[in-house]
Amino acid sequence: MMGKGLWHAKGLLFENCNCQLVCPGHMSFKQLCTHERCFGTWGIHIEEGRYRDVVLDGLDVAIFWDSPRHMIAGGWTTMFLVSDRADDGQRDAV
């Protein structure tokens, strides 16, 4: 059972950014990243997922970001690339 949330996802996550081996900002968004700006990518494979009535199983998503050193300060620029296997409803859901 999914619980009360609008969405859930289970799968694989690959993360890479310009910080040290382990990005302090991803360990806790309260910590500062290694450099003045954090540039990175999350590669995601959704094994099982849903947003409302939209099934997201099997989708691949790449998220590219540029964030300030203190990530919780906001001011991020992001770009999402969604697998070409996704239909319009799945793209909107992601």
NURO-680195 format. One record per residue: residue in three letters; residue number from 0; x, y, z of N, C-alpha, C, CB in turn; chain. Coordinates in steps of 0.2 Angstrom, whole numbers, plus 2048, in hexadecimal, padded with zeros to 3 digits. Glycine has a CB too. Layout:
N
<code:ALA | pos:NUM | nc1:X | nc2:Y | nc3:Z | cac1:X | cac2:Y | cac3:Z | cc1:X | cc2:Y | cc3:Z | cbc1:X | cbc2:Y | cbc3:Z | unit:A>
...
This chain:
94
<code:MET | pos:0 | nc1:804 | nc2:7FA | nc3:800 | cac1:800 | cac2:800 | cac3:800 | cc1:804 | cc2:806 | cc3:800 | cbc1:7FB | cbc2:800 | cbc3:806 | unit:A>
<code:MET | pos:1 | nc1:802 | nc2:80B | nc3:7FC | cac1:807 | cac2:811 | cac3:7FB | cc1:806 | cc2:816 | cc3:801 | cbc1:805 | cbc2:815 | cbc3:7F5 | unit:A>
<code:GLY | pos:2 | nc1:802 | nc2:816 | nc3:805 | cac1:801 | cac2:81B | cac3:80A | cc1:7FD | cc2:821 | cc3:808 | cbc1:808 | cbc2:81D | cbc3:80D | unit:A>
<code:LYS | pos:3 | nc1:7FE | nc2:827 | nc3:80B | cac1:7FA | cac2:82D | cac3:80A | cc1:7FD | cc2:831 | cc3:805 | cbc1:7F8 | cbc2:830 | cbc3:810 | unit:A>
<code:GLY | pos:4 | nc1:803 | nc2:830 | nc3:803 | cac1:806 | cac2:835 | cac3:7FE | cc1:804 | cc2:835 | cc3:7F7 | cbc1:80E | cbc2:834 | cbc3:7FE | unit:A>
<code:LEU | pos:5 | nc1:805 | nc2:83A | nc3:7F3 | cac1:803 | cac2:83A | cac3:7EC | cc1:807 | cc2:836 | cc3:7E8 | cbc1:803 | cbc2:841 | cbc3:7EA | unit:A>
<code:TRP | pos:6 | nc1:80E | nc2:834 | nc3:7EA | cac1:812 | cac2:831 | cac3:7E6 | cc1:817 | cc2:82C | cc3:7EA | cbc1:816 | cbc2:836 | cbc3:7E1 | unit:A>
<code:HIS | pos:7 | nc1:81A | nc2:828 | nc3:7E7 | cac1:81F | cac2:824 | cac3:7EA | cc1:823 | cc2:821 | cc3:7E4 | cbc1:81C | cbc2:81E | cbc3:7EE | unit:A>
<code:ALA | pos:8 | nc1:82A | nc2:81F | nc3:7E6 | cac1:82E | cac2:81D | cac3:7E1 | cc1:833 | cc2:818 | cc3:7E5 | cbc1:832 | cbc2:822 | cbc3:7DD | unit:A>
<code:LYS | pos:9 | nc1:835 | nc2:813 | nc3:7E1 | cac1:83A | cac2:80E | cac3:7E4 | cc1:83F | cc2:80D | cc3:7DE | cbc1:837 | cbc2:808 | cbc3:7E7 | unit:A>
<code:GLY | pos:10 | nc1:845 | nc2:80D | nc3:7DF | cac1:84A | cac2:80B | cac3:7D9 | cc1:851 | cc2:80D | cc3:7DB | cbc1:847 | cbc2:80F | cbc3:7D3 | unit:A>
<code:LEU | pos:11 | nc1:854 | nc2:80E | nc3:7D6 | cac1:85C | cac2:810 | cac3:7D6 | cc1:85D | cc2:817 | cc3:7D5 | cbc1:85F | cbc2:80B | cbc3:7D1 | unit:A>
<code:LEU | pos:12 | nc1:862 | nc2:819 | nc3:7D9 | cac1:864 | cac2:820 | cac3:7D8 | cc1:86C | cc2:821 | cc3:7D7 | cbc1:862 | cbc2:825 | cbc3:7DE | unit:A>
<code:PHE | pos:13 | nc1:86E | nc2:824 | nc3:7D2 | cac1:875 | cac2:825 | cac3:7D1 | cc1:876 | cc2:82D | cc3:7D2 | cbc1:878 | cbc2:823 | cbc3:7CA | unit:A>
<code:GLU | pos:14 | nc1:87B | nc2:82F | nc3:7D6 | cac1:87C | cac2:836 | cac3:7D7 | cc1:883 | cc2:838 | cc3:7D6 | cbc1:87A | cbc2:838 | cbc3:7DE | unit:A>
<code:ASN | pos:15 | nc1:884 | nc2:83E | nc3:7D3 | cac1:88B | cac2:840 | cac3:7D2 | cc1:88B | cc2:848 | cc3:7D2 | cbc1:88E | cbc2:83E | cbc3:7CB | unit:A>
<code:CYS | pos:16 | nc1:890 | nc2:84B | nc3:7D5 | cac1:890 | cac2:852 | cac3:7D5 | cc1:897 | cc2:854 | cc3:7D6 | cbc1:88C | cbc2:855 | cbc3:7DB | unit:A>
<code:ASN | pos:17 | nc1:899 | nc2:85B | nc3:7D6 | cac1:89F | cac2:85D | cac3:7D6 | cc1:8A2 | cc2:85E | cc3:7DD | cbc1:8A0 | cbc2:864 | cbc3:7D2 | unit:A>
<code:CYS | pos:18 | nc1:89F | nc2:85B | nc3:7E2 | cac1:8A1 | cac2:85C | cac3:7E9 | cc1:8A7 | cc2:856 | cc3:7EA | cbc1:89C | cbc2:85B | cbc3:7EE | unit:A>
<code:GLN | pos:19 | nc1:8A9 | nc2:856 | nc3:7F0 | cac1:8AD | cac2:850 | cac3:7F2 | cc1:8AA | cc2:84A | cc3:7F1 | cbc1:8AF | cbc2:851 | cbc3:7FA | unit:A>
<code:LEU | pos:20 | nc1:8AD | nc2:844 | nc3:7F3 | cac1:8AB | cac2:83D | cac3:7F2 | cc1:8A4 | cc2:83D | cc3:7F4 | cbc1:8AF | cbc2:838 | cbc3:7F5 | unit:A>
<code:VAL | pos:21 | nc1:8A2 | nc2:83F | nc3:7FA | cac1:89B | cac2:83F | cac3:7FD | cc1:899 | cc2:846 | cc3:7FE | cbc1:89B | cbc2:83B | cbc3:803 | unit:A>
<code:CYS | pos:22 | nc1:894 | nc2:848 | nc3:7FA | cac1:892 | cac2:84F | cac3:7FA | cc1:88F | cc2:851 | cc3:801 | cbc1:88D | cbc2:850 | cbc3:7F5 | unit:A>
<code:PRO | pos:23 | nc1:892 | nc2:855 | nc3:805 | cac1:88F | cac2:857 | cac3:80B | cc1:888 | cc2:85A | cc3:80B | cbc1:893 | cbc2:85C | cbc3:80F | unit:A>
<code:GLY | pos:24 | nc1:886 | nc2:85D | nc3:805 | cac1:880 | cac2:860 | cac3:805 | cc1:87A | cc2:85B | cc3:804 | cbc1:87F | cbc2:865 | cbc3:7FF | unit:A>
<code:HIS | pos:25 | nc1:87C | nc2:855 | nc3:801 | cac1:877 | cac2:84F | cac3:800 | cc1:877 | cc2:84B | cc3:807 | cbc1:879 | cbc2:84B | cbc3:7FA | unit:A>
<code:MET | pos:26 | nc1:87C | nc2:84B | nc3:80B | cac1:87C | cac2:848 | cac3:811 | cc1:876 | cc2:84B | cc3:816 | cbc1:882 | cbc2:847 | cbc3:815 | unit:A>
<code:SER | pos:27 | nc1:876 | nc2:852 | nc3:815 | cac1:871 | cac2:856 | cac3:819 | cc1:871 | cc2:85C | cc3:815 | cbc1:873 | cbc2:857 | cbc3:820 | unit:A>
<code:PHE | pos:28 | nc1:86B | nc2:85E | nc3:813 | cac1:86B | cac2:865 | cac3:80F | cc1:86C | cc2:86B | cc3:813 | cbc1:863 | cbc2:865 | cbc3:80C | unit:A>
<code:LYS | pos:29 | nc1:86D | nc2:869 | nc3:81A | cac1:86F | cac2:86F | cac3:81E | cc1:877 | cc2:870 | cc3:81E | cbc1:86E | cbc2:86D | cbc3:826 | unit:A>
<code:GLN | pos:30 | nc1:87B | nc2:86B | nc3:81B | cac1:882 | cac2:86C | cac3:81B | cc1:884 | cc2:870 | cc3:814 | cbc1:885 | cbc2:865 | cbc3:81B | unit:A>
<code:LEU | pos:31 | nc1:88A | nc2:873 | nc3:814 | cac1:88C | cac2:876 | cac3:80E | cc1:88F | cc2:871 | cc3:809 | cbc1:891 | cbc2:87C | cbc3:810 | unit:A>
<code:CYS | pos:32 | nc1:88E | nc2:872 | nc3:803 | cac1:892 | cac2:86E | cac3:7FE | cc1:899 | cc2:871 | cc3:7FD | cbc1:88E | cbc2:86F | cbc3:7F7 | unit:A>
<code:THR | pos:33 | nc1:89D | nc2:86D | nc3:7FA | cac1:8A4 | cac2:86E | cac3:7FA | cc1:8A6 | cc2:874 | cc3:7F6 | cbc1:8A8 | cbc2:868 | cbc3:7F6 | unit:A>
<code:HIS | pos:34 | nc1:8A3 | nc2:876 | nc3:7F1 | cac1:8A4 | cac2:87C | cac3:7ED | cc1:89F | cc2:881 | cc3:7ED | cbc1:8A5 | cbc2:87A | cbc3:7E5 | unit:A>
<code:GLU | pos:35 | nc1:8A0 | nc2:887 | nc3:7EA | cac1:89B | cac2:88C | cac3:7EB | cc1:894 | cc2:88A | cc3:7E7 | cbc1:89E | cbc2:893 | cbc3:7E7 | unit:A>
<code:ARG | pos:36 | nc1:894 | nc2:887 | nc3:7E2 | cac1:88E | cac2:884 | cac3:7DF | cc1:88F | cc2:87C | cc3:7DE | cbc1:88D | cbc2:887 | cbc3:7D8 | unit:A>
<code:CYS | pos:37 | nc1:889 | nc2:879 | nc3:7DF | cac1:889 | cac2:872 | cac3:7DE | cc1:886 | cc2:870 | cc3:7D7 | cbc1:886 | cbc2:86E | cbc3:7E4 | unit:A>
<code:PHE | pos:38 | nc1:88A | nc2:86D | nc3:7D3 | cac1:887 | cac2:86B | cac3:7CC | cc1:887 | cc2:863 | cc3:7CD | cbc1:88C | cbc2:86D | cbc3:7C6 | unit:A>
<code:GLY | pos:39 | nc1:881 | nc2:860 | nc3:7CB | cac1:881 | cac2:859 | cac3:7CB | cc1:87B | cc2:856 | cc3:7C7 | cbc1:880 | cbc2:857 | cbc3:7D2 | unit:A>
<code:THR | pos:40 | nc1:87B | nc2:84F | nc3:7C8 | cac1:876 | cac2:84B | cac3:7C4 | cc1:874 | cc2:846 | cc3:7C8 | cbc1:879 | cbc2:848 | cbc3:7BD | unit:A>
<code:TRP | pos:41 | nc1:86D | nc2:844 | nc3:7C8 | cac1:86B | cac2:83E | cac3:7CB | cc1:868 | cc2:83A | cc3:7C5 | cbc1:865 | cbc2:840 | cbc3:7D0 | unit:A>
<code:GLY | pos:42 | nc1:86A | nc2:834 | nc3:7C5 | cac1:867 | cac2:82F | cac3:7C0 | cc1:863 | cc2:82B | cc3:7C4 | cbc1:86D | cbc2:82B | cbc3:7BC | unit:A>
<code:ILE | pos:43 | nc1:85D | nc2:82A | nc3:7C2 | cac1:858 | cac2:826 | cac3:7C5 | cc1:854 | cc2:821 | cc3:7C1 | cbc1:852 | cbc2:82B | cbc3:7C8 | unit:A>
<code:HIS | pos:44 | nc1:854 | nc2:81B | nc3:7C3 | cac1:850 | cac2:816 | cac3:7C0 | cc1:84A | cc2:814 | cc3:7C5 | cbc1:854 | cbc2:80F | cbc3:7BE | unit:A>
<code:ILE | pos:45 | nc1:844 | nc2:815 | nc3:7C3 | cac1:83E | cac2:814 | cac3:7C7 | cc1:83C | cc2:80D | cc3:7C6 | cbc1:838 | cbc2:819 | cbc3:7C6 | unit:A>
<code:GLU | pos:46 | nc1:83D | nc2:809 | nc3:7CB | cac1:83B | cac2:802 | cac3:7CA | cc1:834 | cc2:801 | cc3:7CB | cbc1:83F | cbc2:7FD | cbc3:7CF | unit:A>
<code:GLU | pos:47 | nc1:831 | nc2:804 | nc3:7D0 | cac1:82A | cac2:805 | cac3:7D2 | cc1:828 | cc2:80C | cc3:7D4 | cbc1:828 | cbc2:800 | cbc3:7D8 | unit:A>
<code:GLY | pos:48 | nc1:823 | nc2:80F | nc3:7D1 | cac1:822 | cac2:815 | cac3:7D3 | cc1:81B | cc2:817 | cc3:7D0 | cbc1:827 | cbc2:81A | cbc3:7D0 | unit:A>
<code:ARG | pos:49 | nc1:818 | nc2:81C | nc3:7D3 | cac1:811 | cac2:81F | cac3:7D2 | cc1:811 | cc2:826 | cc3:7D4 | cbc1:80C | cbc2:81A | cbc3:7D5 | unit:A>
<code:TYR | pos:50 | nc1:80D | nc2:82A | nc3:7D0 | cac1:80B | cac2:830 | cac3:7D2 | cc1:804 | cc2:831 | cc3:7D1 | cbc1:80F | cbc2:836 | cbc3:7CE | unit:A>
<code:ARG | pos:51 | nc1:800 | nc2:831 | nc3:7D6 | cac1:7F9 | cac2:831 | cac3:7D6 | cc1:7F7 | cc2:82A | cc3:7D2 | cbc1:7F5 | cbc2:837 | cbc3:7D2 | unit:A>
<code:ASP | pos:52 | nc1:7F4 | nc2:82B | nc3:7CC | cac1:7F2 | cac2:825 | cac3:7C9 | cc1:7F7 | cc2:823 | cc3:7C3 | cbc1:7EB | cbc2:826 | cbc3:7C6 | unit:A>
<code:VAL | pos:53 | nc1:7FC | nc2:827 | nc3:7C2 | cac1:801 | cac2:826 | cac3:7BD | cc1:806 | cc2:821 | cc3:7BF | cbc1:804 | cbc2:82D | cbc3:7BB | unit:A>
<code:VAL | pos:54 | nc1:807 | nc2:81B | nc3:7BC | cac1:80C | cac2:816 | cac3:7BD | cc1:813 | cc2:819 | cc3:7BA | cbc1:80A | cbc2:80F | cbc3:7BB | unit:A>
<code:LEU | pos:55 | nc1:818 | nc2:819 | nc3:7BE | cac1:81F | cac2:81B | cac3:7BC | cc1:824 | cc2:815 | cc3:7BB | cbc1:822 | cbc2:820 | cbc3:7C1 | unit:A>
<code:ASP | pos:56 | nc1:822 | nc2:80F | nc3:7BC | cac1:826 | cac2:809 | cac3:7BC | cc1:82B | cc2:809 | cc3:7B6 | cbc1:822 | cbc2:803 | cbc3:7BD | unit:A>
<code:GLY | pos:57 | nc1:831 | nc2:808 | nc3:7B7 | cac1:836 | cac2:807 | cac3:7B1 | cc1:838 | cc2:80D | cc3:7AE | cbc1:832 | cbc2:803 | cbc3:7AC | unit:A>
<code:LEU | pos:58 | nc1:836 | nc2:813 | nc3:7B1 | cac1:839 | cac2:819 | cac3:7AE | cc1:840 | cc2:81B | cc3:7B0 | cbc1:834 | cbc2:81F | cbc3:7AF | unit:A>
<code:ASP | pos:59 | nc1:843 | nc2:81E | nc3:7AC | cac1:84A | cac2:821 | cac3:7AD | cc1:84A | cc2:829 | cc3:7AD | cbc1:850 | cbc2:81E | cbc3:7A8 | unit:A>
<code:VAL | pos:60 | nc1:84D | nc2:82C | nc3:7B2 | cac1:84D | cac2:833 | cac3:7B2 | cc1:854 | cc2:836 | cc3:7B4 | cbc1:847 | cbc2:836 | cbc3:7B7 | unit:A>
<code:ALA | pos:61 | nc1:856 | nc2:83B | nc3:7B1 | cac1:85C | cac2:83E | cac3:7B3 | cc1:85A | cc2:845 | cc3:7B5 | cbc1:861 | cbc2:83E | cbc3:7AD | unit:A>
<code:ILE | pos:62 | nc1:85D | nc2:847 | nc3:7BA | cac1:85C | cac2:84E | cac3:7BD | cc1:863 | cc2:851 | cc3:7BE | cbc1:858 | cbc2:84E | cbc3:7C4 | unit:A>
<code:PHE | pos:63 | nc1:863 | nc2:857 | nc3:7BA | cac1:86A | cac2:85B | cac3:7BB | cc1:868 | cc2:861 | cc3:7BF | cbc1:86C | cbc2:85D | cbc3:7B3 | unit:A>
<code:TRP | pos:64 | nc1:86D | nc2:863 | nc3:7C3 | cac1:86C | cac2:869 | cac3:7C7 | cc1:872 | cc2:86D | cc3:7C8 | cbc1:869 | cbc2:867 | cbc3:7CE | unit:A>
<code:ASP | pos:65 | nc1:870 | nc2:873 | nc3:7CA | cac1:875 | cac2:878 | cac3:7CC | cc1:872 | cc2:87C | cc3:7D2 | cbc1:877 | cbc2:87E | cbc3:7C6 | unit:A>
<code:SER | pos:66 | nc1:875 | nc2:87B | nc3:7D8 | cac1:873 | cac2:87D | cac3:7DE | cc1:878 | cc2:881 | cc3:7E2 | cbc1:870 | cbc2:877 | cbc3:7E3 | unit:A>
<code:PRO | pos:67 | nc1:875 | nc2:886 | nc3:7E6 | cac1:87A | cac2:88A | cac3:7EA | cc1:87E | cc2:885 | cc3:7EF | cbc1:877 | cbc2:88F | cbc3:7EE | unit:A>
<code:ARG | pos:68 | nc1:883 | nc2:887 | nc3:7F2 | cac1:887 | cac2:883 | cac3:7F7 | cc1:883 | cc2:881 | cc3:7FD | cbc1:88D | cbc2:887 | cbc3:7FA | unit:A>
<code:HIS | pos:69 | nc1:87E | nc2:885 | nc3:7FF | cac1:879 | cac2:883 | cac3:804 | cc1:873 | cc2:881 | cc3:801 | cbc1:878 | cbc2:889 | cbc3:80A | unit:A>
<code:MET | pos:70 | nc1:872 | nc2:87B | nc3:800 | cac1:86D | cac2:878 | cac3:7FB | cc1:866 | cc2:87A | cc3:7FE | cbc1:86D | cbc2:871 | cbc3:7FB | unit:A>
<code:ILE | pos:71 | nc1:865 | nc2:87B | nc3:804 | cac1:85E | cac2:87C | cac3:807 | cc1:85C | cc2:884 | cc3:806 | cbc1:85D | cbc2:87A | cbc3:80E | unit:A>
<code:ALA | pos:72 | nc1:861 | nc2:888 | nc3:803 | cac1:860 | cac2:88F | cac3:802 | cc1:85B | cc2:890 | cc3:7FC | cbc1:866 | cbc2:893 | cbc3:801 | unit:A>
<code:GLY | pos:73 | nc1:85A | nc2:88B | nc3:7F8 | cac1:856 | cac2:88B | cac3:7F2 | cc1:85B | cc2:88E | cc3:7EC | cbc1:850 | cbc2:890 | cbc3:7F3 | unit:A>
<code:GLY | pos:74 | nc1:857 | nc2:890 | nc3:7E7 | cac1:85B | cac2:893 | cac3:7E1 | cc1:85E | cc2:88E | cc3:7DD | cbc1:860 | cbc2:898 | cbc3:7E4 | unit:A>
<code:TRP | pos:75 | nc1:85B | nc2:888 | nc3:7DD | cac1:85E | cac2:883 | cac3:7D8 | cc1:85B | cc2:884 | cc3:7D1 | cbc1:85B | cbc2:87C | cbc3:7DB | unit:A>
<code:THR | pos:76 | nc1:85F | nc2:882 | nc3:7CC | cac1:85D | cac2:881 | cac3:7C5 | cc1:85E | cc2:87A | cc3:7C4 | cbc1:862 | cbc2:885 | cbc3:7C0 | unit:A>
<code:THR | pos:77 | nc1:858 | nc2:877 | nc3:7C1 | cac1:858 | cac2:870 | cac3:7C0 | cc1:855 | cc2:86E | cc3:7B9 | cbc1:853 | cbc2:86C | cbc3:7C5 | unit:A>
<code:MET | pos:78 | nc1:857 | nc2:869 | nc3:7B6 | cac1:855 | cac2:866 | cac3:7B0 | cc1:853 | cc2:85F | cc3:7B1 | cbc1:85A | cbc2:868 | cbc3:7AA | unit:A>
<code:PHE | pos:79 | nc1:84D | nc2:85D | nc3:7AF | cac1:84B | cac2:856 | cac3:7AF | cc1:84B | cc2:853 | cc3:7A8 | cbc1:844 | cbc2:855 | cbc3:7B2 | unit:A>
<code:LEU | pos:80 | nc1:84F | nc2:84D | nc3:7A7 | cac1:84E | cac2:849 | cac3:7A1 | cc1:84A | cc2:843 | cc3:7A2 | cbc1:855 | cbc2:848 | cbc3:79D | unit:A>
<code:VAL | pos:81 | nc1:845 | nc2:841 | nc3:79F | cac1:841 | cac2:83C | cac3:7A0 | cc1:841 | cc2:837 | cc3:79A | cbc1:83A | cbc2:83D | cbc3:7A2 | unit:A>
<code:SER | pos:82 | nc1:842 | nc2:830 | nc3:79C | cac1:842 | cac2:82B | cac3:796 | cc1:83D | cc2:82C | cc3:791 | cbc1:842 | cbc2:824 | cbc3:799 | unit:A>
<code:ASP | pos:83 | nc1:840 | nc2:82B | nc3:78B | cac1:83B | cac2:82C | cac3:785 | cc1:836 | cc2:826 | cc3:785 | cbc1:83F | cbc2:82B | cbc3:77E | unit:A>
<code:ARG | pos:84 | nc1:836 | nc2:821 | nc3:78A | cac1:831 | cac2:81C | cac3:78A | cc1:82B | cc2:81F | cc3:78E | cbc1:834 | cbc2:816 | cbc3:78E | unit:A>
<code:ALA | pos:85 | nc1:82C | nc2:825 | nc3:791 | cac1:826 | cac2:828 | cac3:795 | cc1:821 | cc2:82B | cc3:791 | cbc1:829 | cbc2:82D | cbc3:79A | unit:A>
<code:ASP | pos:86 | nc1:81B | nc2:82A | nc3:793 | cac1:816 | cac2:82E | cac3:78F | cc1:815 | cc2:835 | cc3:792 | cbc1:80F | cbc2:82A | cbc3:78F | unit:A>
<code:ASP | pos:87 | nc1:810 | nc2:839 | nc3:790 | cac1:80F | cac2:840 | cac3:792 | cc1:80D | cc2:840 | cc3:799 | cbc1:80A | cbc2:843 | cbc3:78E | unit:A>
<code:GLY | pos:88 | nc1:809 | nc2:83B | nc3:79B | cac1:807 | cac2:83B | cac3:7A2 | cc1:80C | cc2:839 | cc3:7A7 | cbc1:801 | cbc2:836 | cbc3:7A3 | unit:A>
<code:GLN | pos:89 | nc1:811 | nc2:835 | nc3:7A5 | cac1:816 | cac2:833 | cac3:7A9 | cc1:81B | cc2:839 | cc3:7AA | cbc1:81A | cbc2:82D | cbc3:7A7 | unit:A>
<code:ARG | pos:90 | nc1:81C | nc2:83C | nc3:7A4 | cac1:821 | cac2:842 | cac3:7A4 | cc1:81E | cc2:848 | cc3:7A9 | cbc1:822 | cbc2:845 | cbc3:79D | unit:A>
<code:ASP | pos:91 | nc1:818 | nc2:849 | nc3:7A8 | cac1:815 | cac2:84E | cac3:7AD | cc1:815 | cc2:84C | cc3:7B4 | cbc1:80D | cbc2:84F | cbc3:7AB | unit:A>
<code:ALA | pos:92 | nc1:814 | nc2:845 | nc3:7B5 | cac1:815 | cac2:843 | cac3:7BC | cc1:81C | cc2:844 | cc3:7BF | cbc1:813 | cbc2:83B | cbc3:7BD | unit:A>
<code:VAL | pos:93 | nc1:821 | nc2:842 | nc3:7BB | cac1:828 | cac2:843 | cac3:7BD | cc1:829 | cc2:84A | cc3:7BE | cbc1:82D | cbc2:840 | cbc3:7B8 | unit:A>
